């Protein structure tokens, strides 16, 4: 846990703008706060700097309504997610055990290619996210004709510093990465050249959090290759049959 003022002072010491025990002036601190929050905002667009993907919801889908804005004050009144990784629709015929079904995400081209967009059905099958700002708008197809619910799996933006004195807590590893990378970002504003030690520590501390943030990917194979009608494809013998055991 640290304040922006503490991080800024450390970063300025790393590039020899401040000496031991010195503090930045008010204008220096305010300028550096802008740079700090811009850096964190930039990190929020990169999956390897995002430490969590959260399941948000459930949110209601109203019968007959196709489009929903996502953002502060929108239909879905939450902070606008930097990126939505997955969408799900909830079948609540059994409220005790609602069934979550994946929604197929559509590209702008795929959404444009749907000739009749206002077809109604009990459960939507697909969703188009226009990724707008300040609101993302989600368009569901088919349009639900009963009230159902949906969830999203969203990247959670890193917390910005509201001022110089509020304590903000980050997951393990972030404190060093923020301080050293901020030092690199601030250096040009002061005509300073970060030392190789600072550059190395900035890169390695960022790499450390990047190494634990991405989720493991599940390797899948095209069903045509593993069809039970043909058996298992053996890449060594280039034919179908029993798998190779060595």
ZIPE-V459254 format. One record per backbone hydrogen bond with DSSP energy under -0.5 kcal/mol. NH is the residue of the N-H (numbers start at 0). CO is the residue of the C=O. E is the energy in kcal/mol with one decimal. If there is no record, write none. Layout:
NH,CO,E  NH,CO,E
This chain:
1,167,-1.9  4,163,-2.2  6,2,-2.0  7,3,-2.9  8,4,-2.3  9,5,-1.9  10,6,-2.6  11,7,-2.5  12,8,-1.8  13,9,-1.9  14,10,-0.8  15,12,-1.6  16,11,-2.8  17,11,-1.1  21,18,-1.9  28,24,-2.8  29,25,-2.4  30,26,-2.5  31,27,-2.4  32,28,-2.0  33,29,-1.5  34,30,-1.6  35,31,-2.8  36,32,-2.5  37,33,-2.1  38,34,-2.1  39,35,-2.1  40,36,-2.3  41,37,-2.1  42,38,-2.2  43,39,-1.5  44,41,-1.5  45,42,-1.8  46,44,-0.5  48,45,-1.9  49,45,-0.8  49,46,-0.9  50,48,-0.5  53,153,-2.3  55,53,-0.7  55,151,-3.3  57,149,-0.5  58,149,-2.9  60,147,-3.5  61,59,-0.5  63,143,-3.3  64,61,-2.3  65,63,-0.5  67,137,-2.1  69,135,-3.3  70,68,-0.5  70,75,-2.2  73,70,-2.8  75,68,-2.9  76,74,-0.8  77,75,-1.9  81,154,-0.5  84,82,-0.6  84,152,-2.8  85,152,-1.1  87,150,-2.5  88,100,-3.1  89,148,-3.2  90,88,-0.6  90,98,-3.2  91,89,-0.8  94,92,-0.6  96,93,-1.4  97,94,-0.6  98,90,-2.5  99,97,-0.6  100,88,-3.0  100,98,-0.6  102,86,-2.2  103,124,-2.2  104,102,-0.5  105,126,-2.6  110,106,-2.7  111,107,-2.3  112,108,-1.3  113,110,-1.3  114,112,-0.8  116,114,-0.6  118,115,-0.5  120,142,-2.2  124,140,-1.8  125,140,-3.8  126,103,-2.4  127,138,-2.4  128,105,-0.6  129,127,-0.6  129,136,-2.2  135,69,-2.0  137,67,-3.0  137,135,-0.5  138,127,-2.7  139,65,-2.2  139,137,-0.5  140,125,-2.7  141,118,-0.5  142,118,-3.1  144,120,-1.8  147,60,-1.3  147,145,-0.6  148,89,-1.0  149,58,-2.5  150,87,-2.5  151,55,-2.1  152,85,-2.7  153,53,-2.4  153,151,-0.6  154,82,-2.8  155,51,-1.4  156,154,-0.6  161,159,-0.6  167,1,-2.5  173,170,-1.7  176,172,-1.3  177,173,-3.0  178,174,-2.0  179,175,-2.5  180,176,-2.1  181,177,-2.2  182,178,-1.8  183,179,-1.6  184,180,-2.0  185,181,-2.6  186,182,-1.7  187,183,-0.6  188,185,-1.1  189,185,-0.8  189,186,-1.4  190,187,-1.0  191,186,-2.4  193,191,-0.6  198,194,-2.6  199,195,-2.5  200,196,-2.7  201,197,-2.6  202,198,-2.1  203,199,-2.7  204,200,-2.3  205,201,-1.6  206,202,-2.3  207,203,-1.7  208,204,-1.3  209,205,-2.0  210,206,-1.8  211,207,-0.5  211,208,-0.7  212,208,-1.1  213,209,-0.9  218,216,-0.6  219,217,-0.5  224,221,-1.9  225,221,-1.0  229,226,-1.5  230,226,-1.4  231,240,-1.4  232,224,-0.8  233,238,-3.0  234,232,-0.7  237,233,-1.9  238,233,-1.0  240,231,-2.0
